[in-house]
Amino acid sequence: MTQEKTLKASNGYLMLFVFFVLFIGSIVAFTTTGNPLWGIATICAIIILFGLILVNPNESRVLLLFGDYKGTVKDNGLFWVNPFYTKKKISLRARNFDSERLKVNDKLGNPVMISTILVWRVMDTFKASFDVDNFENFVVVQTDAAVRKLASLYPYDNFADEGLDEDITLRSSMNEVSDALEKELEERLDIAGIEVLEARIGYLAYANEIASAMLKRQQATAIVAARHKIVQGAVSMVEMALNELSQKELVNLDDERRAAMVSNLMVVLCGDRDATPVVNAGTLNH
């Protein structure tokens, strides 16, 4: 036997009725007649009681007879099986596992802190019981291993300015990363008969030793991008201003004065502070 086998157990209510009839009847008969054979009947009734099992919704009972797997009861209700069966209870409910925050290196070697949230349940009770030693601990260990492997496959973030432009990153590609993590866990947990319902990154951040430096880098990148946008806009505005002045012939500018105006306009438009105007009451040369 290398796979799960569903076992149809006997009606437990009928056997419970048989137990009460045999147990009470044997006691009454023993006290009335004093025949020791009725004592044996009482013991048989007690043995019948050990065969009763109660299976709640989304639970199961794995049955073994002296080490031999006989099947799994998944139906809900009160049932009766061989009293000598060993009955192992396994829950089929969905379970949450929030892993610890692990310190791992991403694809670029940067240390990051990462954790995962896994939703799983037992699908094959035979594999969960006999193919692994402890399926709950197996889920924990394999989840940590899968997260470490996943983190090493992708960078934390894009560094396009350094020529490291990645399509998938841990920070910005959560759906793709979650799909990859789920697939990896499905392959690892299949041996234990575990079904992965959902797997996603629960926590993601740079490790403490580089978090401050990476924050400054992100701020610098944002500042450079903003400056680039400002310069582009300023050049367009200066070009528009010079064209308007030329078309309307408001003032005639030679190359030197045009260069001075461009310089002043760029300083005003690109400066961090408000410009302080200077009113020239004389000529253009003074």
WODAKA-V316896 format. One record per backbone hydrogen bond with DSSP energy under -1.0 kcal/mol. NH is the residue of the N-H (numbers start at 1). CO is the residue of the C=O. E is the energy in kcal/mol with one decimal. If there is no record, write none. Layout:
nh=NH co=CO e=E
nh=NH co=CO e=E
This chain:
nh=7 co=72 e=-2.6
nh=10 co=80 e=-1.8
nh=12 co=78 e=-2.0
nh=15 co=11 e=-1.3
nh=16 co=12 e=-2.1
nh=17 co=13 e=-2.0
nh=18 co=14 e=-2.3
nh=19 co=15 e=-2.2
nh=20 co=16 e=-2.1
nh=21 co=17 e=-2.4
nh=22 co=18 e=-2.7
nh=23 co=19 e=-3.1
nh=24 co=20 e=-2.5
nh=25 co=21 e=-2.1
nh=26 co=22 e=-2.1
nh=27 co=23 e=-1.8
nh=28 co=24 e=-2.5
nh=29 co=25 e=-2.6
nh=30 co=26 e=-2.3
nh=31 co=27 e=-2.5
nh=32 co=28 e=-1.6
nh=33 co=29 e=-3.0
nh=34 co=30 e=-2.0
nh=38 co=35 e=-1.4
nh=40 co=36 e=-1.1
nh=41 co=37 e=-1.6
nh=42 co=38 e=-1.6
nh=43 co=39 e=-1.9
nh=44 co=40 e=-2.2
nh=45 co=41 e=-2.0
nh=46 co=42 e=-2.0
nh=47 co=43 e=-2.1
nh=48 co=44 e=-2.1
nh=49 co=45 e=-1.5
nh=50 co=46 e=-1.0
nh=51 co=48 e=-1.6
nh=52 co=49 e=-1.4
nh=53 co=79 e=-2.8
nh=55 co=77 e=-2.8
nh=59 co=56 e=-1.2
nh=60 co=90 e=-1.3
nh=61 co=73 e=-1.8
nh=62 co=88 e=-3.2
nh=63 co=71 e=-2.8
nh=64 co=86 e=-1.9
nh=65 co=68 e=-2.6
nh=68 co=65 e=-1.4
nh=70 co=63 e=-2.7
nh=71 co=63 e=-1.1
nh=72 co=5 e=-2.7
nh=73 co=61 e=-2.6
nh=77 co=55 e=-2.5
nh=79 co=53 e=-2.9
nh=80 co=10 e=-1.9
nh=81 co=51 e=-2.5
nh=85 co=82 e=-2.2
nh=86 co=64 e=-3.8
nh=88 co=62 e=-2.8
nh=90 co=60 e=-1.8
nh=92 co=58 e=-2.7
nh=95 co=120 e=-3.3
nh=97 co=118 e=-2.5
nh=99 co=116 e=-2.4
nh=102 co=114 e=-3.3
nh=104 co=112 e=-2.5
nh=106 co=110 e=-2.4
nh=107 co=154 e=-1.7
nh=109 co=106 e=-1.7
nh=112 co=104 e=-3.4
nh=113 co=205 e=-3.7
nh=114 co=102 e=-2.4
nh=115 co=203 e=-1.9
nh=117 co=200 e=-2.8
nh=118 co=97 e=-2.8
nh=119 co=198 e=-2.9
nh=120 co=95 e=-2.3
nh=121 co=195 e=-1.6
nh=123 co=193 e=-3.0
nh=124 co=193 e=-1.8
nh=128 co=124 e=-2.1
nh=129 co=125 e=-1.7
nh=130 co=126 e=-2.7
nh=131 co=127 e=-1.7
nh=138 co=134 e=-2.3
nh=139 co=135 e=-1.9
nh=140 co=136 e=-1.6
nh=141 co=137 e=-2.4
nh=142 co=138 e=-2.5
nh=143 co=139 e=-2.0
nh=144 co=140 e=-1.9
nh=145 co=141 e=-2.1
nh=146 co=142 e=-2.4
nh=147 co=143 e=-2.3
nh=148 co=144 e=-2.1
nh=149 co=145 e=-2.1
nh=150 co=146 e=-2.6
nh=151 co=147 e=-2.5
nh=152 co=148 e=-1.2
nh=153 co=150 e=-1.3
nh=159 co=164 e=-1.9
nh=162 co=159 e=-1.5
nh=163 co=160 e=-1.6
nh=164 co=159 e=-2.4
nh=170 co=155 e=-2.6
nh=171 co=156 e=-1.8
nh=173 co=169 e=-1.6
nh=177 co=173 e=-2.5
nh=178 co=174 e=-2.6
nh=179 co=175 e=-2.2
nh=180 co=176 e=-2.1
nh=181 co=177 e=-2.5
nh=182 co=178 e=-2.6
nh=183 co=179 e=-2.2
nh=184 co=180 e=-2.2
nh=185 co=181 e=-2.4
nh=186 co=182 e=-2.2
nh=187 co=183 e=-1.8
nh=188 co=184 e=-1.7
nh=189 co=185 e=-2.8
nh=192 co=189 e=-1.1
nh=193 co=190 e=-1.7
nh=194 co=189 e=-1.9
nh=195 co=121 e=-2.9
nh=197 co=119 e=-2.7
nh=198 co=119 e=-1.6
nh=200 co=117 e=-1.8
nh=202 co=115 e=-2.0
nh=203 co=115 e=-1.3
nh=205 co=113 e=-2.0
nh=207 co=111 e=-2.3
nh=210 co=207 e=-1.4
nh=211 co=207 e=-1.3
nh=214 co=210 e=-2.6
nh=215 co=211 e=-1.9
nh=216 co=212 e=-2.0
nh=217 co=213 e=-2.1
nh=218 co=214 e=-2.3
nh=219 co=215 e=-2.3
nh=220 co=216 e=-2.6
nh=221 co=217 e=-2.5
nh=222 co=218 e=-2.2
nh=223 co=219 e=-2.4
nh=224 co=220 e=-2.6
nh=225 co=221 e=-2.3
nh=226 co=222 e=-2.3
nh=227 co=223 e=-2.7
nh=228 co=224 e=-2.4
nh=229 co=225 e=-1.9
nh=230 co=226 e=-2.4
nh=231 co=227 e=-2.7
nh=232 co=228 e=-2.1
nh=233 co=229 e=-2.2
nh=234 co=230 e=-2.7
nh=235 co=231 e=-2.6
nh=236 co=232 e=-1.8
nh=237 co=233 e=-2.2
nh=238 co=234 e=-2.6
nh=239 co=235 e=-2.5
nh=240 co=236 e=-2.2
nh=241 co=237 e=-2.4
nh=242 co=238 e=-2.5
nh=243 co=239 e=-2.1
nh=244 co=240 e=-2.3
nh=245 co=241 e=-2.2
nh=246 co=242 e=-2.2
nh=247 co=243 e=-2.6
nh=248 co=244 e=-2.3
nh=250 co=245 e=-1.3
nh=258 co=254 e=-2.7
nh=259 co=255 e=-2.4
nh=260 co=256 e=-2.0
nh=261 co=257 e=-2.6
nh=262 co=258 e=-2.6
nh=263 co=259 e=-2.3
nh=264 co=260 e=-2.4
nh=265 co=261 e=-2.8
nh=266 co=262 e=-2.4
nh=267 co=263 e=-2.0
nh=268 co=264 e=-2.4
nh=269 co=265 e=-2.8
nh=270 co=266 e=-2.2
nh=271 co=267 e=-1.1
nh=286 co=283 e=-1.0
